[in-house]
């Protein structure tokens, strides 16, 4: 099974869950988002801000594609579930549920709430990149700048919620989710892991995004930098 808890009594061992392209996406997006937010108010860092912001947009576009053709746990079909499933999962965090012995279901990949968080983050980053581009194309439209700033702050809020959820889920299920997103391995039943890490593709993704960021920073794409 690709989702719910391990069967009782079945031994679990480290299994490869997250392919390298997914891990590269995760960490490069974190760097781009945080870097773009930190450089948003400085005119001296304008080109760096643009390079980081547009690179985040490239990463989002990649993640959408990978969500349909990627490995088992990277696909949207694996982790996008109904809102009811997400709410049911979140109720497992409540003290009353814990006190009543209602164990929160464990998922090998993204849990239902995390799946919706992934979609929200992709959408907000895409909106931030779009409004940022529009504000540079027409600086007389203050609306775009305001929307860009609003969505930029929204991303940081979502990132903070994500970190809190990672910590809480890691404590509840006694697993190191940060380490799993670094080396790709989580404890799971035999057969629940993916067949390969797509290592070459992950390295190519990292190289392509870094090359693109450098080109933007160097001013090679005037249509992007206004």
Secondary structure, DSSP 4 states (H G I P E B T S, - for coil): --SSPPPTT---EEEE-S-HHHHHHHHHHHHHHHHHHHTTT-GGGHHHHHHHHHHHHHHHHHHHHHHHHS-GGGSHHHH---HHHHHHHHHTTSHHHHHTT-PPPP-SS--HHHHHHHHHHHHHHHHHHHHHHHHHH-TT-HHHHHHHHHHHHHHHHHHHHHHHHHHHHHHHHT--HHHHHHH-EEEE-TT-S-S---HHHHHHHHHHHHHHHHHHHTT--HHHH-
